Amino acid sequence: MFNFFQKPKNSQTPVENKPTKTDGDMANFLAAGSVSLKDIVAPSFIEVDFNNIKIDDKYYRTLYVVGYPRYVSANWLYSLITFDHPLYISMYVYPTESKNVLDDLKRKIAEMEATIEGDIKAGKVVDPTVQVALDDALSLQAELAKGSERFFQFGLYITIPSDTLEGLNRLTKEVDSVLSSLLIIARQSTLEMEEGFKSTMPIFYDKLSVWRNMDTTSLATTFPFATASLTRNEGILYGINQHDGSLIIFDRFTLENANSVILGKSGGGKSFLVKLEALRLLMMGIDVIILDPENEYEKLTKSMGGEFIVFSSSSQYKINPFDLETADAGPDELSNKILDLHSLMRVIMGDLTPSQDALLDRALVMTYKGKGITQDPDTFKNEPPLLEDLYKIFIGMETAESKELADRLEKFVSGSASGIFNHRSNFDIKNPFTVFGIRDLEENLRPVAMYIVLDYIWNKVKRDPKKRVLIVDEAWYLIKQKDSGAYLHSFAKRARKYKLGLTTITQDVEDFISTDEGKAIITNSSLQIILKQSTAAVEKIARTFFLTGGEKHFLLSAGIGEGLFFAGHNHVGFRVIASEEEKGLIE
């Protein structure tokens, strides 16, 4: 049943009876032939049983892996590498000729296609495992043919040491449980424990030869030399790292820009995460401004002593989009304001022809001139015009095009939306936690209000640069219109110069990343958080963020408040956590 190897009993006698005083004495002692160097370093005995091996007083058992999960992410063996007990883990990688692999794949594909065709002809239901294997084989065949992948033979062996046999049995069950949680199938090297032990020694001596075919991408994910930690010495807590249980503590202002984008389906935990981040940013002395289309942040604002500004026709708060920056204004202030108003008017009035755009430019210049405001910075202190002044200029031009543009503006001057944007500004942002709520506006007016509020905030940011975070919830309202989307993108690009971090949130992920402006905002965001996704959106997200199959599967199966956290070039799976006090404030 087992082999027993034991050293001669007299092999240690000379060592015990003849003390060695110097290296020279030891050399003479070895030269005399009484004992060899192997006798000194070798164990006293080795006992090989059918399911373990005993060396001196230590027990060992070797497992070899025969099955791997279909989807994996980088560093997916982390839980095995960091197992709370010493393990001997060996990985053997053997390159394979692509031509031989392609020939084998061709044969396998033909076999699987014949199996499927035979089932169809016999009226049987096609085995889904065969269909999945065929799809994988066809995909791999294409990659190998293009040369973008290479093929390898891969062996993974684990030897478990223990002081007692009972402890070895317990540890074997624990290791097997860890492997099962990773969807890895392992077997004990029964009757080959000696070969298994030798295979996990650091001598490249593969005696088990249990291999699995792997392509380059799959093989790269098995290497444990990558860290998934995103913990820093400063910043705020975002959640728990799902890979290793560490805390994700991060300061977004230490990155190349402080912008972030949060993508997730409805009910995935976006609002909770944003409110939690806002609370923690306020504790760090960072001002928070929120553009809130659904008035979700009203209760939190009141409990935190913030200022909640409601936009509606009957609201006391007003913003004049024609306001100019008077403090340290440059000579191009008026020109830049007119360009911004061009974009706003296209949001209000819709698409404009080139002749209408030229007419609008002439009317805007005349509107400011009517108030005595020219390119001279000294005139910027004059009272700015209102939307009704532009309306009157269009009426006074007495042309068919100017009459059409005046008709488009009439709703905002004397119609149903007249009480919102046709007044002088009557407040300033002074509270460190300020929220603009626009829920009470009708759907088509929200993009206009969001644009005007963003422009107002931008003037404030330029006038008084300090660490701030601006949160734009439901950003798809702006992205769905090209001009407002381009303005939000411009906001993201210029924010860093004024110590501002822009947080863009959307649940309409498909529409957001389908536009050039949406993709550009993602590119200009150093922090990217992707929460639970729908099956319809996950494919586009996987292409945009270059996700692996395992990460894509993780987003589909993630719970509330779970997702992927990207910071610079690193990303990990994470879960949002909050204290009971924080939950009480948020909920």
ABEGO torsion letter per residue (X at the ends): XBBBBBBBAAAAAAAAABBBABAAAAAAAAAAGABBAAAAABBABBBBBAABBBBEABBBBBBBBABBBABBBBGAAAAAAABBBBBBBBBBBBBBBAAAAAAAAAAAAAAAAAAAAAAAAAGBBBBAAAAAAAAAAAAAAAAAAAGABBBBBBBBBBBBBBABAAAAAAAAAAAAAAAAAAGBBBBBBBGAAAAAAAAABBAGBBAAGBBBBBBAAAAAAABAABBABABBABEBBAEBBAAAGBBBBBBAAABABABBBBBBBBGAGAAAAAAAAAAAAAAAGBBBBBBBAAGAAAAAAAAAGBBBBBBBAABABBBBAABBBABGBBAAAAAAAAAAAAAAAAAAAEBBBAAAAAAAAAAAAAAAAAAGBBABAAAAABBBBBAAAAAAAAAAAGBAAAAAAAAAAAAAAABAAAAAAABBBABBBABABBBBBAAABBAAAAAAAAAAAAAAAAAAAAABBBBBBBBBBGAAAAAABAAAAAAAAAAAAAAAAAGBBBBBBBABAAAAAABAAAAAAAAABABBBBBBBBAAAAAAAAAAAGBBAAAAAAAAABBBGBEBBBBEABBBBBBBBBBAAAAAAAX
